[in-house]
């Protein structure tokens, strides 16, 4: 693969840690596009295999497919969760229905499911060990629960529902994050913080300084919502 996109290259780092110093926001869209293409080719290879469906050429092949997309998704979603910004959130909004559609196209691929079902129906004769038997069971059930047995018209309905849910779920998460970050509890008396760790009091005071909060010339404490749930039981106030 000829590319300078670090998300599409072997990381060549200790413990295969993503090279975050090289990854830029603009790398994600083309990386997802390429990874989805590669995944589709991997699925096509399974479906177009003219050999009899077996545990190896169907279930294991399916399990191993999508590794590039998984790598790109893991990096993106972790950054979006832990260190997001407006650009990353915009990408997340755009990607939500795309990734939902990609997943549905695989889960509702009738030719692929026919192969999975063929292996599933012969499971008692395959001599699988417990681990492989569980993989087969989870693969089959995952497809059934994702709509593989539905009629074509119902599949289309489900795809639309899943796309809408993915968009709304992403938007809800972003709304919740914005509300959480905007929340502030301004405390104008140190006595109200009695029982809280000194580290939290110091951080709250520094936050107030950073936000320029003053009450009657007094610099109060600004406590974020994320600090409240685990620390409020420690104070009698």
N, C-alpha and C positions, 0 to 999 in steps of 0.2 A: 504494500500500500504506500503510494508516494504522497506524503503529506507532512506538513510541519506542525500539524495540530497535535499537541501533547496528549490529548485525550484519546487519540487513535493510534498512538505508538506504545510500544512496550515501555514500561516505566523505568526499568533499569535503576531502581532505587532500593535501599535496604528494606527488606520485608515487603517489597512491592508497594510501598506507600505512594500515593499519587503525588506528582511533582507540582505542588500547589504554587510554588514560586514561578512556574512557567505557564500555568493555566490562567487564561483570561476569560472574562465574561463572553467575549465575542467568539470564543471557541465552542461554546455549547451548542448553538443551533446547528452548525454544520456537522458537529460530532454526532448529534442525535439523528440527523438525516442519514448520515452514512451508516450508523449502527443499525438503524431500522432496515435499511437496504440489505445489509449483510445478514441480519436475522431472517428477513424474508427469503433470501437465497438459501439459507440453511433449512428453512421449513420446506421450501420447494424441493430441495434435494431429498428430503424424507418422503414427501408425497409422491414424487416422480420415480422413486425407486421401484423398479419392476419386480424385484425379488419378493418372495413371501414375507409378510410382516413378521418380524421377530422382536424379542425383547431388546436385542442389541441395536438393530437397525431402525427401530421405531422409538421405544421408550428411552433407551439410553441416549440415542441421537437427539431426541427432543430435549432431554434433560441437559445435554451439553450445548445445545443451541442457545444463541442470545448472550453469550458471555461478554461480547463487546458492548452490547446495549446495557447489560447489567453493570459493567464497569463505569460507563458514562453516567448512567442513572444514579449510581451510588455516590459518585463525586458530586453531582449536581444537587441531589436532594439533601445531602449532608450540609453542603454550603447554604442551601436555601433555608435549612432549619437552624443552623448555628451562626451564620454570618451573612445574612441576606442583604439585599439592597433593592432599589427600585428596578434596576435593569434585570436582575435575577428574577424578581417577582413577575415582571412582564413576560419573561421567557416561560416561567412556570404556568402562567395563565394560558399562553398560546399552546404549550405542550400538553396540557391536561387532556383535551379532547383527542389530540393526535395519538398519544400513548394509549388512551382508552380504546380508540378505534383499532390500533395495531394489535392490542391484546385480544379484542373481540374477533378480529379477522382470523386469528390463530385458533382461538377456543371454539369458534363456530365453523371452522373449515371441515366440511363434511367428509372430504376424502382423507384428511388426516385423522379424523375421528374414527373412520371405518377401519383404518389400520390399527389404531389404539384398541378399538373394540375387538378386533380379530385376536390380538394378543391377550386381551383380558378374558375372552371367552375360552381360551386354551390354557389359562393360568395353571390349572390343576395338573397339566401334563408337562410343565416346563421345568420342574425341579428347581425352582428358585429358592435361594436362601431367604431368611426373614427380612433382610434389608432390601433386597431386590423386589420381593413380594410386596413390601410396603410402598416402594416407589411406584410399582405398577398400580396398586390400589389407589394411591393418592393422585396419580396422573389421570386415571380413568374418572374418578369421582370429581376431580377439578373440572374436567371438560363437561361432564354432565351438569354440574352445578352452575357452570358458566353459559349454559344454553345450547350445548351441542346437539341435544335431542329435539330441540324445538323445530317447528315448521319454519320455512323461509320467511314468511310474513312476520311471525313472532320474533324471529331472530333480528329482523330489521327494527322492530319496536324496541327490543332490548338494547340494541346498539345505540339507539337515540337516547334511551333512558340513561345508559351508562355514560354517554358523552356529556349529558346535562349534569349528572351527578358529579362527574369528575371536575367540571368547571365550577359548579357551586361549592364543592368541597374545598377547592383551591381558594376560591374567593372568600369563603368563610374563614379559613385559616389565616389569610392575609388581613382580613378585618379584625380578627381576634388579636393578632400580633400588634396591629396599629393601636388598638384600644388599650392593650396591655402596656405598650411603650408610652402611651400618652397619659396613663394614670399616674397620679402622684398624691401622696398623703403628706401634707406639710404639718409638721409638729413644731410648735413654738416654745415648748418647755421640755428641758432634759428630764424632768421628773416623770413625764409621760412615757419615757422610754426605759424606765427602771426594770431591770431583769433581762434586758436584751444584751447580747454580746457587745463588747467594746468595739470589735471590728465592724459590726453593723452600724453602730452609732457614728463611728468615724467615716464610714463610707456614705452614710446618709448626709452627714454634714458636708462632705466634699461634693456630693451631688447638688446640694443646695447652693454651694458656692458656684459650681459650674453653671447652674441655671439662673444665677443672680437673684435668688429668692431672699427677700428681706421683709420682716414684719416689724414695724416701728423701729427700724434701724438695727434690729436684732437678726442675726443670721440663724435661721431655724434648721430643722432636719427635713430632708425630702426622702421619703421611703418609697421604693418601687413596689408594685404589686407582687412581683416575683419573690420579694423578700418576706412578704407578710404571712403567707400560709404556714410556713415552717417556723416562724419566729414569734408570731403573736401569742401563742400559748405560753411563752416564756415570761410575758409581762402581765402584771396584774391589772393593767389599764384596759 
